[in-house]
Structures are given as C-alpha cells and as structure tokens.
Amino acid sequence: NEAKDVVFFWAAASDAFLLIAETRIQAAIHQLTLSGSGDNEPILHDFGDGDFGGPNEAKDVTSRISQSRRKLIFASLLMPISQNKADAACLPGDIREDCIGIYKLPMDDAAAKYVETPEKLKMYAPDLKWVEPIQYPATYQDAINQLKEQRQNFDVAQENIAKGDIRQAGLILLDVVPKVTAAGRYIVSSYSIAANNERNKASDSDEAKTLDMKSYRIEYALNECLGYLGETDVLIGQGLRGELGVSAPAQLAILDQLRDTRKEFDDFLRVVPEKF
C-alpha cells in the first residue's frame, strides 16, 4: 500500500512539482552562474556554438537541452529545500528592484496554468509574488508596434545608466524583456501557423518551406536578443549589489553590455518583416 501511495503521489503531483523544482533548480543555476567559476561561462552551455544549420538542427539541440533540463529538474526534487538567495525567483512582469538580476520564471503554457491566479500561485509556489500575466499582442501589427516601443524604452534604460541611475535602468528592463518575449513569440507563431496552413494544402509546398525558414530565423534572432537582455539584467543586478566594484567601473561595464545588447536588439528587428 505504501508503494502504491508513493506512485499515486508522483502521478498526481508531478506537474506541480516540475514547476516548483524547475524554478528552484534554474534559480540555483542562475545564482551559480552569477558567482561563476572564474570564466563567467554558464554552467549548462555545452551544446555547441549556436551556429545551427536550420530548423531541424535547432530542434535536435532543443531536444538535447530539454532532456538534460528534465533530468536536472527531477534530481532537484530529491534535494533538501533551503530558503536562501539561490532560490530567489520572480514572475515575468514583476517590476520590483528585488527582481533585478535574479531568475525569472519562463513565459510558457506549461507554467502559466500554475501562476494565472494568486490562489494557484500560493498553492504551487508560495514564495513567489503574483503579478498579472503578460498579455500577448492581439495582431501582428500590435506585435510590431510593441517591439518598437520596447526598443525605445531600451534606449531610455541606456540613458539612465549613462546618468548613473542603475536602479531605474534595471526596472525598465524588467518591463522590456517580457514584452519583447510576448511580441516576438506572437510573430514567430504567425509564421509557423501560416507554414502549417500552406503545408496542409500541399505537403511539398515551397511557400511552406519559405515560411518555415522565416519563422526559424526570427526565432533564432529573438532568442539571441533575449539572451543578451538577460545578461544585461544580471549585470545590472550585480552592479546594484556592489559586485562590480565601485560605481564608475560598474557603470562602464554595464554600458559596454548595453551596446552589445542594442546591436542584438536591432539585428532582431531587422529580421522581422514590418508586414505579414
């Protein structure tokens, strides 16, 4: 009976445990990455140099990452739970200074059902502060406008760093990142759906292949942009905590990072067609 109870427990609670465990393990990894081992390389970055040949190769890498991540998640369930800095996490869209530079729960459907209301969040992850879920754009044009607006907000953040206001720049990025994520994913989804529609008309459709490739290029550029935005968020958090030394060198380091991030942001926008 005891064995049956254990099996039932895992079957009934696995989804919720995965959410909580993923938050904890990714927050811990995030914190370890911040502290680094001397070379500041992310711990889980042994999946090639990112120069994928196309959608199929990207899917293979994604599958490998997902498998490794799932093993880590299940392993984390066997770890004792401790309340320390490494467990810190925030929901996307939580615009508080405490959220600058720490792990953010991913914006995906798997997690959404556990955090969509304060009651559900309290049940599954009571240590997180609930905020309204990020709204996705209603149309392709709305998504384009949202990206342009967030690009302007990014410039404001850069101006704040130049003035020495690191905190305000960090707060702006907390708003920029989830909105860029939502708009970018809407655009990627638009091309993926269009490709599937064309494929339904003809399995060997050239138009479907063209749309697939556009979707892949946009998604790749989006992920690169989000990666740089995330690194900037981390660096600003380090600056606020005094981990980059005195203010002047910290300010210069963040400005250098912002310049690289701005380039990635602009590269992403150039890949996205104005009209669908």
C-alpha positions as CSV (number, residue, x, y, z in Angstrom):
1,N,0.0,0.0,0.0
2,E,2.8,2.4,0.9
3,A,4.4,1.8,-2.5
4,K,1.1,2.4,-4.3
5,D,0.6,5.7,-2.3
6,V,4.1,6.9,-3.5
7,V,3.3,6.1,-7.1
8,F,-0.1,7.8,-6.9
9,F,1.5,10.9,-5.2
10,W,4.1,11.3,-8.0
11,A,1.5,10.8,-10.7
12,A,-0.9,13.3,-9.3
13,A,1.6,16.0,-8.3
14,S,4.3,15.7,-11.0
15,D,3.3,18.8,-13.0
16,A,3.2,21.0,-9.9
17,F,6.5,19.6,-8.7
18,L,8.1,20.2,-12.0
19,L,7.1,23.8,-11.9
20,I,8.4,24.3,-8.4
21,A,11.5,22.3,-8.9
22,E,12.3,24.0,-12.2
23,T,12.0,27.4,-10.5
24,R,14.4,26.3,-7.8
25,I,16.9,24.5,-9.9
26,Q,17.1,27.2,-12.5
27,A,17.3,29.9,-9.8
28,A,20.2,27.9,-8.3
29,I,21.9,27.6,-11.6
30,H,21.3,31.3,-12.3
31,Q,22.9,32.1,-9.0
32,L,25.9,29.8,-9.6
33,T,26.3,31.4,-13.0
34,L,26.4,34.8,-11.3
35,S,29.1,33.7,-8.9
36,G,30.9,31.9,-11.7
37,S,33.9,29.6,-11.6
38,G,36.4,32.2,-12.9
39,D,35.5,32.3,-16.5
40,N,31.9,33.5,-16.2
41,E,30.7,30.8,-18.5
42,P,27.2,29.5,-17.9
43,I,27.2,26.0,-16.3
44,L,24.8,24.4,-18.8
45,H,26.2,25.7,-22.1
46,D,27.7,22.6,-23.6
47,F,25.5,22.4,-26.6
48,G,27.7,23.8,-29.4
49,D,28.3,27.3,-30.6
50,G,24.8,28.2,-31.7
51,D,25.6,28.1,-35.4
52,F,22.7,25.9,-36.3
53,G,22.2,24.8,-39.9
54,G,18.4,25.2,-39.9
55,P,15.2,24.3,-38.1
56,N,15.9,20.5,-37.9
57,E,19.3,21.1,-36.3
58,A,17.8,23.6,-33.9
59,K,15.1,21.1,-32.9
60,D,17.8,18.5,-32.2
61,V,19.7,20.9,-29.9
62,T,16.5,21.9,-28.2
63,S,15.6,18.3,-27.6
64,R,19.0,17.6,-26.0
65,I,18.7,20.7,-23.8
66,S,15.2,19.7,-22.8
67,Q,16.2,16.2,-21.8
68,S,19.1,17.4,-19.7
69,R,16.9,20.0,-18.1
70,R,14.3,17.5,-17.2
71,K,16.9,15.2,-15.6
72,L,18.1,18.2,-13.5
73,I,14.5,19.0,-12.5
74,F,13.8,15.5,-11.3
75,A,17.1,15.5,-9.5
76,S,16.2,18.7,-7.7
77,L,13.1,17.1,-6.3
78,L,15.4,14.8,-4.3
79,M,17.4,17.8,-2.9
80,P,16.6,19.3,0.5
81,I,14.7,22.6,0.1
82,S,16.5,25.6,1.5
83,Q,15.4,29.2,1.6
84,N,18.4,31.2,0.5
85,K,19.5,33.6,-2.2
86,A,19.9,30.9,-4.8
87,D,16.2,30.1,-4.5
88,A,15.2,33.7,-5.4
89,A,12.9,34.0,-8.4
90,C,10.2,36.3,-9.8
91,L,7.4,36.1,-12.3
92,P,7.8,37.8,-15.7
93,G,6.4,41.4,-15.4
94,D,7.2,41.8,-11.7
95,I,8.7,45.3,-11.7
96,R,10.4,45.4,-8.4
97,E,14.1,46.2,-7.5
98,D,14.3,42.8,-5.8
99,C,13.7,41.1,-9.2
100,I,16.6,42.8,-11.0
101,G,19.3,40.3,-11.9
102,I,17.6,37.2,-10.5
103,Y,15.9,34.2,-12.2
104,K,12.5,34.8,-13.9
105,L,10.0,32.0,-14.3
106,P,9.8,31.2,-18.1
107,M,6.8,32.5,-20.1
108,D,5.3,29.3,-21.3
109,D,2.0,27.4,-21.3
110,A,3.3,24.7,-19.0
111,A,3.9,27.2,-16.2
112,A,1.0,29.5,-16.9
113,K,-1.7,27.3,-15.5
114,Y,0.0,27.3,-12.1
115,V,0.6,31.1,-11.9
116,E,-2.5,32.5,-13.6
117,T,-4.2,33.5,-10.3
118,P,-2.9,34.4,-6.9
119,E,-4.6,31.4,-5.4
120,K,-2.9,28.9,-7.7
121,L,0.5,30.6,-7.3
122,K,0.1,30.4,-3.5
123,M,-0.7,26.7,-3.8
124,Y,2.2,25.7,-6.0
125,A,4.9,28.4,-5.4
126,P,4.0,30.4,-2.3
127,D,7.4,32.1,-2.2
128,L,6.7,34.0,-5.5
129,K,4.9,37.3,-5.7
130,W,1.9,37.2,-8.0
131,V,1.6,39.7,-10.8
132,E,-0.8,39.9,-13.7
133,P,0.2,37.6,-16.5
134,I,1.9,39.2,-19.5
135,Q,-0.7,39.9,-22.3
136,Y,0.3,38.8,-25.8
137,P,-0.4,41.2,-28.7
138,A,-3.8,40.8,-30.5
139,T,-2.5,41.3,-34.0
140,Y,0.8,41.1,-36.0
141,Q,0.8,44.9,-36.2
142,D,0.4,45.2,-32.5
143,A,3.4,42.9,-32.0
144,I,5.5,45.1,-34.3
145,N,4.4,48.3,-32.5
146,Q,5.2,46.7,-29.2
147,L,8.7,45.7,-30.3
148,K,9.4,49.3,-31.5
149,E,8.1,50.7,-28.2
150,Q,10.3,48.4,-26.2
151,R,13.3,49.3,-28.4
152,Q,12.7,53.0,-27.4
153,N,12.4,52.0,-23.7
154,F,15.7,50.2,-24.0
155,D,17.3,53.5,-25.1
156,V,15.8,55.1,-22.0
157,A,17.4,52.4,-19.9
158,Q,20.7,53.1,-21.6
159,E,20.4,56.8,-20.9
160,N,19.7,56.1,-17.2
161,I,22.9,54.0,-17.0
162,A,24.9,56.9,-18.6
163,K,23.4,59.2,-15.9
164,G,24.4,56.7,-13.1
165,D,20.9,55.6,-12.4
166,I,21.4,51.8,-12.5
167,R,18.3,51.0,-10.5
168,Q,15.9,52.8,-12.9
169,A,17.6,51.1,-15.9
170,G,17.1,47.7,-14.2
171,L,13.4,48.4,-13.6
172,I,12.9,49.4,-17.2
173,L,14.4,46.2,-18.4
174,L,12.1,44.2,-16.1
175,D,9.3,45.6,-18.2
176,V,11.1,45.4,-21.6
177,V,12.1,41.7,-21.5
178,P,8.6,40.0,-21.1
179,K,7.0,42.4,-23.6
180,V,9.7,41.7,-26.2
181,T,9.2,38.0,-25.5
182,A,5.5,38.1,-26.0
183,A,5.6,40.2,-29.2
184,G,8.5,38.1,-30.6
185,R,6.7,34.8,-29.9
186,Y,3.5,36.1,-31.5
187,I,5.4,36.9,-34.7
188,V,7.2,33.5,-34.7
189,S,3.8,31.8,-34.2
190,S,2.2,33.7,-37.0
191,Y,4.8,32.4,-39.5
192,S,4.6,28.8,-38.1
193,I,0.8,28.8,-38.4
194,A,1.0,30.1,-41.9
195,A,3.6,27.5,-42.9
196,N,1.3,24.7,-41.5
197,N,-1.6,26.1,-43.4
198,E,0.4,26.0,-46.6
199,R,1.6,22.5,-45.9
200,N,-2.0,21.4,-45.4
201,K,-2.7,22.5,-49.0
202,A,0.4,20.7,-50.4
203,S,2.8,18.6,-48.4
204,D,5.8,19.7,-50.5
205,S,4.8,23.4,-50.6
206,D,7.7,25.7,-51.4
207,E,5.8,28.5,-49.7
208,A,5.6,26.4,-46.5
209,K,9.4,25.9,-46.6
210,T,9.9,29.7,-47.1
211,L,7.6,30.5,-44.1
212,D,9.3,27.8,-42.0
213,M,12.7,29.4,-42.7
214,K,11.4,32.9,-41.8
215,S,10.0,31.5,-38.6
216,Y,13.3,29.9,-37.7
217,R,15.4,33.0,-38.5
218,I,13.1,35.2,-36.5
219,E,13.0,32.8,-33.5
220,Y,16.8,32.4,-33.6
221,A,17.3,36.2,-33.6
222,L,14.7,36.6,-30.9
223,N,16.5,34.1,-28.6
224,E,19.8,35.8,-29.2
225,C,18.2,39.2,-28.3
226,L,16.6,37.8,-25.2
227,G,19.8,36.2,-24.2
228,Y,21.7,39.5,-24.3
229,L,18.8,41.2,-22.5
230,G,19.0,38.6,-19.8
231,E,22.8,39.1,-19.4
232,T,22.2,42.8,-19.1
233,D,19.6,42.3,-16.4
234,V,22.1,40.0,-14.5
235,L,24.9,42.6,-14.9
236,I,22.7,45.4,-13.6
237,G,21.8,43.3,-10.6
238,Q,25.4,42.7,-9.9
239,G,26.0,46.5,-10.1
240,L,23.2,47.2,-7.7
241,R,24.6,44.6,-5.2
242,G,28.1,46.1,-5.4
243,E,29.6,43.0,-7.0
244,L,31.2,45.0,-9.9
245,G,33.2,47.2,-7.6
246,V,32.8,51.0,-7.3
247,S,30.2,52.8,-9.3
248,A,32.3,54.2,-12.2
249,P,33.8,50.8,-13.4
250,A,30.3,49.2,-12.9
251,Q,28.7,51.9,-15.0
252,L,31.2,51.3,-17.8
253,A,30.8,47.6,-17.7
254,I,27.0,47.8,-17.9
255,L,27.3,50.4,-20.8
256,D,29.5,48.0,-22.7
257,Q,27.0,45.2,-22.2
258,L,24.2,47.6,-23.3
259,R,25.9,48.4,-26.5
260,D,26.2,44.7,-27.4
261,T,22.6,44.2,-26.4
262,R,21.4,47.1,-28.5
263,K,23.1,45.6,-31.5
264,E,21.4,42.2,-31.0
265,F,18.0,44.0,-30.5
266,D,18.5,45.9,-33.7
267,D,19.6,42.7,-35.6
268,F,16.4,41.1,-34.4
269,L,14.2,43.9,-35.5
270,R,15.9,43.8,-39.0
271,V,14.9,40.2,-39.4
272,V,11.2,40.8,-38.6
273,P,9.2,41.9,-41.6
274,E,7.1,45.0,-41.0
275,K,4.1,43.4,-42.7
276,F,2.9,39.9,-42.5
